[in-house]
Amino acid sequence: MENENILFVGNPPWVTNSELSSLGSDNLPNKNNFDNIRGIEAITGKSNFDISEYIIKILIDNFSYKKAFFAFLCKISVAKKIMNRLWKNNLQYKSAEIYPIDSKKYFSAAVDACLFYLDCSEKIENLEEYNNKLKEQKKNIEIEMNKINLPLLKEYNNDNFFLLAGPCVVEGEEITHEIARELKGICERLQIPLVFKASYRKANRSKASSFTGIGDEKALKVLKKVRDTFGVPVVTDIHGPEEAEMAAEYVDVLQIPAFLCRQTDLLVAAAKTGKIVNIKKGQFLSPGAMKFAADKVVEAGNSQVMLTERGTTFGYQDLLVDYRGIPEMQTFGHPVVLDVTHSLQQPNQTSGVTGGMPALIETVAKAGVAVGVDGLFMETHEDPSVAKSDGANMLKLDLLEELLVKLVRIRQAIR
């Protein structure tokens, strides 16, 4: 019996421990903080877990050394957590696969699900050979796990970072299309997947007299035309729950501004559109606290989440990037983006106009790529000095390609 293979097949409950409790279930597992979360994080609920995650973890812990195979239907977010735990704890396995399934079609469930397969059938004889093989396999699985589900996203090179870039706000159709055309050309030449970025409206300005947009519907139609004309996906900000469905008709990614990253109603509304949700980390939050924001979207039935680091408040008029937060947020199982240009803002100026340090864009971007960020966010304009929003921290468009060439070289060096 000891030498025989064991196959575990199952479809454990797709609910969290707290959700099952709220339903009045009398079939709850014992409270178990199996990730050993302590202090304030445990008190505030970070130790809450999916029932399926707990069941799969227990089976792997107890049987992975017995030539076992595991095949489970589960949420993709659960499969990501299991794989991250295997890598973190250096648990040995032969191979692993995540096969996405259409849960709406087959189970009428509004959640991203998969068949998660893990092969622990072989004993490891040559540890060095195994580690080299595992390193390559881990890279491939990470690419698959963090792949953004955008039909228009041209994946020229899976090993490259992706880029969210464009002007701060839609200033008009002509200039928006000129910037999009230039960005597409650059990214095609350098094999960088591109998501075009522009806000259809700027709701958070320092002064009431500041430019906010050309009109919501007009600006959204400009973004849709960029999408249709150049074949690139588009991301834009939303500021309230009522905007989610409206914006989702025109764009591919909904972005949650940093100041609003804890607004539950906004996150849930964005999640329910089925679009990818890019959540910017609040300047006042730790990287670890962003897990709660991401979980709100996932628990609303949408696992397509990106998290964006955009600096942490340092005093009243400065921001700093703590690069340790990038790998920390990546452990949540979502792609992590570095917002290079907003990280260099200098807010709260007495003039009422936010300042910036664009001379350091290259420095911040190089460091982010070296740390291993999945994507970069940069606002760019043909002439930042006349841009109608955030010109002080934008990168001049004709400087972008030279910078991206350097960043691609760094990416190639660390992969």
C-alpha positions in Angstrom: 0.0 0.0 0.0 2.9 2.3 0.8 4.2 2.2 -2.7 0.9 2.6 -4.5 -0.2 5.9 -6.0 -3.1 7.8 -4.4 -5.5 10.0 -6.4 -7.5 12.7 -4.6 -10.4 14.1 -6.6 -12.9 16.6 -5.2 -15.0 19.7 -5.4 -14.8 21.3 -1.9 -17.1 24.2 -0.9 -16.4 27.5 -2.7 -17.1 29.7 0.3 -15.1 31.2 3.1 -15.2 30.2 6.7 -17.0 33.4 7.7 -19.5 33.1 4.8 -20.4 29.6 5.9 -20.8 30.8 9.4 -23.1 33.6 8.3 -25.4 31.0 6.6 -25.9 29.3 10.0 -24.1 26.2 9.0 -23.5 23.6 11.7 -20.7 22.0 9.6 -17.9 24.4 10.2 -14.3 23.5 10.6 -12.6 24.3 13.8 -11.2 27.9 13.9 -7.7 27.4 12.5 -5.3 30.2 11.8 -3.2 27.9 9.6 -1.1 30.7 8.1 0.0 31.7 11.7 -1.3 35.3 11.2 -0.7 37.3 14.3 -1.5 40.7 15.9 -3.8 43.2 14.3 -4.0 41.2 11.0 -5.5 38.3 12.9 -7.9 40.6 14.8 -9.2 42.3 11.6 -10.0 39.1 9.8 -7.0 38.4 7.6 -7.0 34.8 8.9 -10.4 34.2 7.3 -10.0 31.4 4.7 -11.8 29.5 2.0 -13.1 26.1 3.1 -11.7 24.6 -0.1 -8.3 26.1 0.6 -8.3 24.5 4.1 -9.3 21.1 2.8 -6.8 21.0 0.0 -4.0 22.2 2.3 -4.7 19.5 4.9 -4.7 16.8 2.2 -1.4 18.0 0.6 0.2 18.3 4.0 -0.7 14.7 5.0 -0.4 12.8 1.7 2.0 14.7 -0.6 4.9 12.4 0.4 2.9 9.2 -0.5 3.1 9.4 -4.3 -0.1 11.3 -4.5 -2.0 13.1 -7.2 -4.5 15.9 -6.4 -7.3 17.2 -8.8 -9.8 19.7 -7.4 -12.4 22.1 -8.8 -11.8 25.3 -6.9 -11.6 29.1 -7.3 -8.6 30.3 -9.1 -7.7 32.5 -6.1 -7.6 29.4 -4.0 -5.3 27.6 -6.5 -3.0 30.7 -6.4 -2.8 30.7 -2.6 -2.0 26.9 -2.6 0.8 27.4 -5.1 2.2 30.4 -3.3 2.2 28.4 0.0 4.1 25.5 -1.8 6.7 27.9 -3.0 7.0 29.7 0.2 7.5 26.5 2.2 9.7 24.8 -0.4 7.4 21.8 -0.6 8.4 19.3 -3.2 6.2 18.3 -6.1 6.7 17.0 -9.6 4.3 19.3 -11.6 1.3 21.5 -11.2 -1.3 22.9 -13.6 -4.2 25.4 -13.3 -6.9 24.9 -16.0 -9.5 27.7 -16.1 -13.1 26.7 -16.5 -16.2 28.6 -17.4 -18.0 28.4 -14.0 -20.9 30.6 -15.2 -21.6 28.2 -18.0 -21.3 24.9 -16.1 -22.2 25.9 -12.5 -24.1 29.2 -12.8 -21.5 30.6 -10.4 -20.1 34.2 -10.9 -16.6 33.4 -9.9 -13.3 32.5 -11.7 -12.7 28.8 -11.2 -10.4 26.1 -12.4 -9.3 22.5 -12.2 -6.2 22.5 -10.0 -3.9 19.6 -10.6 -0.9 18.7 -8.5 1.4 15.7 -9.1 3.5 14.6 -6.0 4.1 11.1 -7.4 7.9 11.1 -7.6 10.5 11.0 -4.8 13.2 13.6 -5.3 16.6 12.0 -5.8 18.7 14.8 -7.3 17.8 17.9 -5.3 19.8 20.3 -7.5 18.3 19.0 -10.7 14.8 19.2 -9.1 15.4 22.8 -8.0 16.4 23.9 -11.5 13.4 22.2 -13.0 11.1 23.7 -10.4 12.5 27.2 -10.9 11.5 27.0 -14.6 8.1 25.5 -13.9 7.4 28.1 -11.2 8.1 30.8 -13.7 5.7 29.3 -16.2 3.0 28.9 -13.6 3.4 32.4 -12.3 3.1 33.7 -15.9 -0.2 31.7 -16.3 -1.5 32.7 -12.8 -0.8 36.4 -13.3 -1.9 36.6 -17.0 -4.3 39.4 -17.5 -7.4 38.1 -19.3 -7.6 40.8 -22.0 -8.5 39.6 -25.5 -6.9 42.7 -27.0 -3.7 42.5 -25.0 -1.0 41.5 -27.4 1.3 39.2 -25.5 4.4 39.9 -27.6 6.6 38.4 -24.9 5.3 36.7 -21.8 8.6 37.4 -20.0 8.3 41.1 -20.4 6.5 43.6 -18.1 3.2 45.1 -19.4 2.7 48.8 -19.7 -0.3 51.0 -18.7 0.5 54.4 -20.4 -1.2 57.5 -21.8 -2.2 61.0 -20.8 -3.6 61.8 -17.4 -7.0 62.7 -18.8 -8.8 62.8 -22.1 -8.1 66.4 -23.4 -9.6 65.9 -26.8 -9.9 63.2 -29.5 -7.0 64.3 -31.7 -4.3 64.5 -29.1 -5.5 61.3 -27.4 -5.3 59.4 -30.7 -1.8 60.8 -31.5 -0.5 59.6 -28.1 -2.1 56.2 -28.6 -0.7 55.8 -32.1 2.8 56.6 -30.8 2.5 54.2 -27.8 1.3 51.3 -29.9 4.3 51.7 -32.3 6.8 51.8 -29.5 5.3 48.8 -27.7 5.1 46.7 -30.9 8.8 47.4 -31.6 9.9 46.5 -28.0 7.4 43.6 -27.6 5.7 45.2 -24.6 2.0 44.4 -23.9 0.2 47.8 -23.8 -2.9 49.0 -22.0 -3.8 52.6 -23.0 -4.6 54.8 -20.0 -6.6 58.0 -19.7 -9.2 59.2 -17.2 -12.5 60.2 -18.8 -13.0 62.6 -15.9 -10.8 63.9 -13.1 -12.9 64.0 -10.0 -10.1 64.6 -7.5 -8.5 68.0 -8.2 -6.9 70.4 -5.8 -9.0 73.4 -6.9 -12.6 73.7 -8.1 -11.3 75.7 -11.1 -9.0 72.8 -12.3 -9.8 71.0 -15.5 -11.9 67.9 -15.0 -12.7 66.7 -18.5 -14.5 67.3 -21.8 -17.7 65.5 -20.7 -18.2 61.9 -19.5 -19.9 60.4 -22.5 -17.7 62.3 -25.0 -14.5 61.2 -23.3 -15.6 57.6 -23.0 -16.4 57.5 -26.7 -12.9 58.8 -27.4 -11.5 55.9 -25.4 -13.6 53.4 -27.2 -12.4 54.8 -30.5 -8.8 54.3 -29.3 -9.7 50.7 -28.5 -11.3 50.1 -31.8 -8.8 52.0 -34.0 -5.6 50.7 -32.5 -6.7 47.3 -31.1 -5.4 48.0 -27.6 -7.2 47.5 -24.3 -8.1 50.7 -22.4 -8.1 51.5 -18.6 -9.9 54.4 -17.0 -10.7 55.6 -13.4 -14.1 55.4 -11.8 -15.0 57.4 -8.7 -18.4 56.1 -7.5 -20.4 52.8 -7.8 -22.8 54.4 -10.2 -20.0 54.9 -12.7 -18.9 51.3 -13.0 -21.5 50.0 -15.5 -21.3 53.1 -17.6 -17.5 53.1 -17.9 -17.5 49.3 -18.4 -19.4 49.7 -21.7 -16.4 51.5 -23.2 -13.2 50.2 -21.6 -11.5 46.9 -20.6 -10.0 47.8 -17.2 -11.6 49.8 -14.4 -9.2 51.6 -12.1 -9.9 52.5 -8.5 -8.0 55.7 -7.4 -5.7 55.4 -4.4 -7.8 57.7 -2.2 -10.8 55.4 -2.8 -9.2 52.0 -2.5 -11.1 51.0 0.6 -14.5 52.0 -0.6 -16.4 48.7 -0.5 -19.4 49.7 -2.6 -17.0 51.0 -5.3 -14.9 47.9 -5.4 -17.9 45.6 -5.5 -19.6 47.6 -8.2 -16.4 47.4 -10.3 -16.1 43.7 -9.6 -19.6 42.9 -10.8 -19.0 44.4 -14.2 -16.7 41.4 -14.9 -13.9 43.8 -16.0 -10.4 43.7 -14.7 -10.1 45.9 -11.7 -6.8 47.8 -11.0 -6.7 49.0 -7.4 -4.2 51.7 -6.6 -2.7 51.4 -3.2 -3.7 54.3 -0.9 -0.8 56.6 0.0 -1.8 55.9 3.6 -1.9 52.1 3.5 0.7 49.4 4.0 1.2 46.9 1.2 -0.2 44.1 3.4 -3.5 46.1 3.9 -4.1 45.9 0.1 -5.1 42.2 0.5 -8.4 43.3 2.0 -9.1 45.6 -1.0 -8.3 42.8 -3.4 -10.4 40.3 -1.4 -13.4 42.5 -1.7 -13.3 42.2 -5.5 -12.5 38.5 -5.5 -15.3 37.7 -3.0 -17.7 39.7 -5.2 -17.0 37.0 -7.9 -14.2 38.6 -9.9 -10.6 37.3 -9.5 -9.3 39.6 -12.3 -7.4 42.0 -10.0 -4.3 44.1 -10.4 -2.7 46.1 -7.5 -0.7 49.3 -8.1 2.0 50.7 -5.9 2.0 54.5 -6.2 4.0 55.7 -3.3 3.5 56.4 0.4 3.0 59.8 2.0 6.2 61.1 3.5 5.5 64.3 5.4 3.0 66.7 3.8 4.5 67.3 0.3 6.3 64.1 -0.7 5.9 60.5 -1.5 8.3 57.5 -1.2 8.2 54.1 -2.8 9.0 51.1 -0.4 10.0 48.5 -2.9 9.6 45.7 -0.4 5.9 46.2 -0.9 6.0 44.9 -4.5 7.0 41.2 -3.7 4.7 41.4 -0.6 1.6 42.3 -2.7 2.6 39.7 -5.3 2.1 37.0 -2.7 -1.6 37.7 -2.8 -1.7 36.1 -6.3 -2.4 39.2 -8.4 -0.2 41.1 -10.8 1.5 44.1 -9.2 2.1 47.4 -11.1 4.4 50.3 -10.2 2.9 53.7 -11.0 6.2 55.5 -11.7 4.9 59.0 -12.5 2.4 59.4 -9.6 5.0 58.1 -7.2 7.0 61.2 -8.0 4.2 63.6 -7.2 4.7 66.4 -4.7 1.2 67.1 -3.4 -0.2 69.9 -1.2 1.6 72.7 -2.9 0.6 76.2 -1.8 -0.2 77.1 -5.4 -3.0 74.5 -5.4 -1.3 72.6 -8.3 0.5 69.3 -7.5 4.2 69.3 -8.2 6.5 66.5 -9.3 10.0 65.2 -10.0 10.0 63.8 -13.5 13.8 63.8 -13.6 13.6 60.7 -11.4 11.2 58.7 -13.6 14.0 56.6 -15.0 15.5 55.9 -11.5 12.2 54.8 -10.0 11.2 52.7 -13.1 14.6 50.9 -13.2 14.3 50.0 -9.5 10.8 48.7 -10.0 11.8 46.4 -12.9 14.8 45.2 -11.0 12.6 44.2 -8.1 10.4 42.2 -10.4 7.2 44.2 -10.9 4.7 42.7 -13.3 3.7 46.0 -14.9 4.5 49.6 -15.1 2.2 52.6 -15.1 3.4 55.9 -16.7 1.5 59.0 -17.7 2.9 60.6 -20.8 2.1 63.6 -23.0 3.5 65.3 -26.1 4.2 68.5 -24.0 3.7 68.0 -20.3 4.1 71.8 -19.7 0.7 72.3 -21.3 -1.0 69.2 -20.1 -4.4 69.9 -18.4 -3.7 67.6 -15.5 -0.6 66.2 -13.7 1.9 67.8 -16.1 4.5 68.3 -13.4 5.1 64.6 -13.0 4.5 63.3 -16.6 7.1 61.8 -18.9 7.5 63.6 -22.3 6.4 61.3 -25.0 9.5 61.5 -27.1 11.6 60.3 -24.1 9.6 57.1 -23.6 11.1 54.7 -26.1 14.7 55.3 -25.0 13.6 54.6 -21.4 11.7 51.5 -22.2 14.7 50.1 -24.1 16.7 50.3 -20.9 13.9 48.8 -18.8 13.5 45.8 -21.2 17.2 45.1 -20.9 16.9 45.1 -17.1 13.9 42.7 -17.3 15.9 40.4 -19.6 18.8 40.4 -17.2 16.8 39.3 -14.2 14.6 36.7 -15.8 
